[in-house]
Amino acid sequence: MSNLIEENILKIRQQINSACSKAGRVSSEISILAATKGRSIEQIKEAVSAGVSICGENYLQEAEKKIAELPEAEWHFIGHLQSNKAKKAVELFDCIQSVDSVKLACKINDAAEKPFPIFIEVNIAKEKTKFGVLQENVAPLYQEISQLSNIKIRGLFCMAPFVEAEQARPYFQKMKQLAGQLSLKELSMGMSNDFAVAVEEGSTMIRLGTAVFGKALPRNHFR
């Protein structure tokens, strides 16, 4: 399996290089986040050994065991976070990417002892099944959150609709425009099915599960 994950990451880097060439960017601007939901400690260690330094988790309970095993990685929370679990998330993670309300930001601010890195989650396609602030509310939310002393806004985060990669392009373009309006340099966007297009449109961090690890096993497989 080690060779497979290493080969997958090599292919991903080649695709990033190709996308950067098309867009006139340099590949060093792009970080790979390994989305580790449902993955074993062994798989994650293999990805880290192959050069992936950022890991992302969706569930606090699942993450706690993995972070204890791999404290050398940079851990980002990428799932929906209830405000009553903000304190635990601040204790475990280096960054929370899914902040979509003033209430949650305030809870993070209260739990943090120094400026804590976050991304603002944007529901860029106005999908009812997804969390995130709507495009027209991003600037007001940014203004309110930026007043909090223990919050550091790194950038914007989104999940494009699950469509063909080329059809996701307009959503990534909107995200790039939003980030520019707020002078935010980081964009966490692009997943296994559309990351090359996301890179072409300005992503600085792509979140990859299947592309790194292959098809996931059922979540209860590792319990």
C-alpha positions as CSV (number, residue, x, y, z in Angstrom):
1,M,0.0,0.0,0.0
2,S,2.9,2.3,0.8
3,N,4.0,2.3,-2.9
4,L,0.4,3.0,-4.0
5,I,0.0,6.1,-1.8
6,E,3.4,7.4,-2.7
7,E,2.5,6.9,-6.4
8,N,-0.8,8.6,-6.0
9,I,0.9,11.7,-4.4
10,L,3.4,11.8,-7.2
11,K,0.6,11.8,-9.8
12,I,-1.2,14.6,-7.8
13,R,2.0,16.7,-7.8
14,Q,2.3,16.2,-11.6
15,Q,-1.3,17.3,-12.1
16,I,-0.6,20.4,-9.8
17,N,2.4,21.2,-11.9
18,S,0.4,21.0,-15.1
19,A,-2.4,23.1,-13.7
20,C,0.0,25.7,-12.5
21,S,1.7,25.8,-15.9
22,K,-1.7,26.6,-17.5
23,A,-2.5,29.3,-15.0
24,G,1.0,30.9,-14.8
25,R,1.4,29.9,-11.2
26,V,4.2,28.1,-9.3
27,S,3.5,24.8,-7.7
28,S,5.1,25.8,-4.4
29,E,2.0,28.0,-3.8
30,I,-0.2,24.9,-3.5
31,S,-0.5,22.8,-0.3
32,I,-1.9,19.3,-0.3
33,L,-4.2,18.5,2.6
34,A,-4.8,14.8,3.1
35,A,-8.5,14.3,4.0
36,T,-8.2,11.4,6.5
37,K,-11.8,10.6,7.4
38,G,-12.2,6.9,7.5
39,R,-8.5,6.2,6.9
40,S,-6.2,4.1,9.1
41,I,-3.2,5.5,11.1
42,E,-1.0,3.4,8.8
43,Q,-2.4,5.0,5.7
44,I,-2.0,8.5,7.1
45,K,1.6,7.8,8.2
46,E,2.4,6.6,4.7
47,A,1.0,9.9,3.2
48,V,3.0,11.9,5.7
49,S,6.1,9.9,4.9
50,A,5.5,10.7,1.2
51,G,5.6,14.4,1.9
52,V,2.1,15.4,2.8
53,S,2.4,17.6,5.9
54,I,-1.3,18.7,6.4
55,C,-4.0,16.4,7.5
56,G,-7.7,17.2,7.7
57,E,-10.4,15.6,9.8
58,N,-14.2,15.9,9.9
59,Y,-14.9,14.4,13.4
60,L,-13.4,15.3,16.7
61,Q,-13.6,11.8,18.2
62,E,-12.0,10.1,15.2
63,A,-9.3,12.8,15.0
64,E,-8.2,12.6,18.6
65,K,-6.7,9.2,18.3
66,K,-5.0,10.0,15.0
67,I,-3.5,13.3,16.2
68,A,-2.0,11.6,19.2
69,E,-0.3,9.1,16.8
70,L,0.9,11.8,14.4
71,P,1.5,15.0,16.3
72,E,4.2,16.1,13.8
73,A,1.6,16.7,11.1
74,E,-0.4,20.0,10.9
75,W,-4.0,19.1,11.6
76,H,-7.0,21.1,10.2
77,F,-10.6,20.6,11.1
78,I,-12.7,20.5,7.9
79,G,-16.1,19.2,9.0
80,H,-19.1,21.0,10.4
81,L,-18.3,22.2,14.0
82,Q,-20.9,22.8,16.6
83,S,-20.1,25.8,18.8
84,N,-20.3,23.7,22.0
85,K,-17.3,21.6,20.6
86,A,-15.2,24.6,19.7
87,K,-13.0,24.4,22.9
88,K,-12.1,20.8,22.1
89,A,-11.3,21.6,18.5
90,V,-9.0,24.4,19.5
91,E,-7.2,22.0,21.9
92,L,-6.7,19.4,19.2
93,F,-6.3,21.3,15.9
94,D,-3.9,23.8,14.4
95,C,-6.6,25.4,12.2
96,I,-10.3,25.3,11.8
97,Q,-11.4,25.7,8.2
98,S,-15.2,25.5,8.6
99,V,-16.1,28.7,10.5
100,D,-19.5,30.0,9.2
101,S,-20.9,32.1,12.0
102,V,-20.0,34.8,14.5
103,K,-21.2,32.5,17.3
104,L,-18.7,29.8,16.4
105,A,-15.9,32.3,15.9
106,C,-16.6,33.8,19.3
107,K,-16.4,30.3,20.9
108,I,-13.0,29.7,19.2
109,N,-11.8,33.2,20.3
110,D,-12.8,32.4,23.9
111,A,-11.0,29.0,23.9
112,A,-7.8,30.2,22.2
113,E,-4.9,31.6,24.2
114,K,-3.4,33.3,21.1
115,P,-4.6,34.2,17.6
116,F,-6.0,30.9,16.2
117,P,-6.0,30.3,12.5
118,I,-9.4,29.8,10.8
119,F,-10.9,29.9,7.3
120,I,-14.4,31.2,6.6
121,E,-16.6,28.5,5.0
122,V,-18.6,29.7,2.0
123,N,-21.7,27.9,0.6
124,I,-20.7,29.2,-2.8
125,A,-23.5,27.3,-4.7
126,K,-26.2,28.0,-2.1
127,E,-26.8,24.2,-1.6
128,K,-29.3,23.4,1.1
129,T,-27.4,20.3,2.0
130,K,-24.2,22.1,2.9
131,F,-23.1,24.5,5.6
132,G,-21.3,27.8,5.1
133,V,-22.2,31.4,4.8
134,L,-23.8,32.7,1.6
135,Q,-21.6,34.7,-0.8
136,E,-23.4,38.0,0.0
137,N,-22.9,37.6,3.7
138,V,-19.1,36.8,3.6
139,A,-17.9,40.4,3.9
140,P,-20.1,41.3,6.9
141,L,-19.1,38.1,8.6
142,Y,-15.4,38.8,7.9
143,Q,-15.8,42.3,9.4
144,E,-17.3,41.0,12.6
145,I,-14.9,38.1,13.0
146,S,-11.8,40.2,12.3
147,Q,-12.5,42.3,15.4
148,L,-11.9,39.2,17.6
149,S,-8.4,39.4,19.2
150,N,-7.8,35.6,19.3
151,I,-8.8,34.9,15.7
152,K,-6.6,34.9,12.7
153,I,-8.5,34.7,9.4
154,R,-6.2,32.9,6.9
155,G,-8.6,32.6,4.0
156,L,-11.8,31.1,2.6
157,F,-13.0,27.5,2.4
158,C,-15.6,25.9,0.1
159,M,-16.9,22.7,-1.3
160,A,-18.0,23.1,-4.9
161,P,-21.1,21.1,-6.0
162,F,-20.3,17.5,-6.9
163,V,-20.3,18.0,-10.7
164,E,-17.9,17.5,-13.6
165,A,-14.7,19.4,-12.8
166,E,-15.2,21.9,-15.6
167,Q,-18.7,22.7,-14.3
168,A,-17.1,23.6,-10.9
169,R,-14.9,26.3,-12.5
170,P,-17.4,29.2,-12.1
171,Y,-17.7,28.5,-8.4
172,F,-13.9,28.6,-7.9
173,Q,-13.8,31.8,-9.9
174,K,-16.4,33.4,-7.5
175,M,-14.3,32.2,-4.5
176,K,-11.2,33.8,-6.0
177,Q,-13.0,37.1,-6.5
178,L,-14.4,37.0,-2.9
179,A,-10.9,36.4,-1.5
180,G,-9.5,39.3,-3.5
181,Q,-12.2,41.6,-2.3
182,L,-11.2,40.8,1.3
183,S,-7.4,40.8,0.6
184,L,-7.2,37.2,1.7
185,K,-4.4,35.2,0.1
186,E,-5.5,31.6,1.0
187,L,-8.2,29.6,-0.7
188,S,-9.0,26.1,0.5
189,M,-10.9,24.6,-2.4
190,G,-10.7,21.6,-4.7
191,M,-11.1,18.0,-3.9
192,S,-10.2,14.7,-5.6
193,N,-12.6,15.1,-8.5
194,D,-11.9,18.8,-9.3
195,F,-8.6,19.9,-7.8
196,A,-6.8,20.6,-11.0
197,V,-9.4,23.1,-12.1
198,A,-9.4,24.6,-8.6
199,V,-5.6,25.1,-8.8
200,E,-6.1,26.8,-12.2
201,E,-8.6,29.2,-10.6
202,G,-6.5,30.2,-7.6
203,S,-6.7,27.5,-4.9
204,T,-3.8,27.5,-2.5
205,M,-4.8,24.3,-0.6
206,I,-6.5,21.2,-2.1
207,R,-8.2,18.7,0.2
208,L,-7.8,15.2,-1.2
209,G,-9.0,11.8,0.2
210,T,-9.6,9.4,-2.6
211,A,-6.8,10.8,-4.8
212,V,-4.3,10.2,-2.1
213,F,-5.5,7.0,-0.4
214,G,-7.8,5.3,-3.0
215,K,-11.4,4.4,-2.3
216,A,-12.4,4.5,1.3
217,L,-13.5,1.5,3.3
218,P,-16.7,1.8,5.5
219,R,-16.1,4.1,8.5
220,N,-16.8,1.3,11.0
221,H,-13.9,-0.7,9.5
222,F,-11.5,1.1,11.8
223,R,-13.5,1.2,15.0
